[in-house]
Amino acid sequence: MLKNLDLLRLTKIICVLLFLISSSFYAQTDNSAALWFGNLGDYIWHDSNVDGIQDENELGIEGVIVELYDSEMNFLDSTVSDLNGIYLFSNLTFGTYTIKISDKNFTAGGVLEDSVNKKWYLSPKENGDKPSYSVTVTLDTLENLTIDFGFFYTCMNFYKSGPDSVKAGDVINYNFRVENCGDVVLHGGVSVYDSLINPEGDHLIRNGVVEPRTVWEFSAPYISTKDDCGK
């Protein structure tokens, strides 16, 4: 028969065991909860030299809408890149997701909206893979902050100027200015057409290669005639 002292000791041992089991259970539960949730992100930048690499002097793009879809391509959420181009989807359960640059960015008022002289493009991948506006990833760790998108743009401004008034027989020098305000070389050259200066064929008067953020200027002569009145 157990004595009172033995019963007291046995009770203490049982209590300690119950406490350890309980503590272990909650610890496992807490660890499990931490491991089964994670974050996806995180950067959208202006790849101004179009090499697919995030250089120190290249800035993030603010205001880009990013969408999140589940493994069945059901829409889950959206977010917007901040001042530094950072975006984040947080507290996601482990699983497969697709992150997509929203089509809304390219519509009227969107950050990547095209204009008459400017057009945005997705930057090529550093490893040579074909770029894509969406990325499918399996989240199985606390953070995956490697889902980045680089963008560059083409841009060109064109100006033509000449005298305000002339008389028949005057030699006019029209001045042309082509500005490459974009990120890439305009390979194949910029072709300038003018039916007044060159009335023949396709009216081409000059073609030249223009480097990024540089200006190409030239002049072309024209002899006015009496038929030019009002032109």
Secondary structure, DSSP 8 states (H G I E B T S, - for coil): ---HHHHHHHHHHHHHHHHHHHHHHHHHHHHHHHHTEEEEEEEEEE-TT-SS---TT--B-TT-EEEEE-TT--EEEEEE--TTSEEEEEEEESEEEEEEE-GGGGSTT-TT---SSEEEEE---TTS----SEEEEEE-SSEEEEEEEEEEEEEEEEEEE--S---TT-EEEEEEEEEE-SSS--TT-EEEE-TTT--STT-EEEEE---TTEEEEEEEEEE--GGGTT-
